[in-house]
Amino acid sequence: DLKADRAEGVLRVQAAHVEPGAPADAAAALATELAAMAGWLGLERVVIGRRGNFASALRRTPTR
């Protein structure tokens, strides 16, 4: 669940979910894509929220 917060220059990941059996590198791959999307939208950074079963893994993965 994404939101472009243009006033703050942030791509907000409001919730992140992963399905069972996802590859071990899913967090790193998604972090890379989120950073690319933020850049494409002209945003400076990505902020990961706390909702969803994948949010904590994604927050631990460098995206900036």
N, C-alpha and C positions, 0 to 999 in steps of 0.2 A: 504494500500500500504506500504509494509515493505521493509527495506533495512538493512542488517547487515554491519555496518561500523566497520570492525575489527581493523582498524588502531586506531580508537578512543575508541574501546570497547563499542560501542553503538548500540542498535537496534533502528533504526529510523522508526517511523510511519510517513510516508510522507503525508498521507491523511487518514482520518477516516470518514466513512459514516454510518448512521443508518437509518433503514427503519421505517416508521410510525408504531406505535403499539409495538415497542420494549419494553421489560420489563424495569421497573424502575431501576433495578439493573444491566442493561447491561453494563454500564461503569465500575462498580466495577468488574464484572465478566471478562470483556475483559482485564482490567488492570492486574488482577491476571494471566490470560493466557499469556499476553505479557511478564510479569516478568518471568514466567516459561520458555517461549521460549527463552528469552535473556539468562537465565542461561544455558539452554540446548545447546545454541550456543556458550557458553563460553564468553558472553558479560557481562559487568558490570552493565549497566543501560539501561533504555528505555527513548527515547526522542520523544515527541509527536509534530509533526509539526502543522501548522495552517490550512491546507486545509481540507475541508469536513465539513459537518453539525454536526459531532460528535466530532470533534477535541477539541473544547473548553471544553466540558463535560469530555472528557478523560483526558485532561491536569489538570483539577481540582481534579482528582481522584488519590490518592497516589498509586504508582506502585513500589516503590523501597523499 
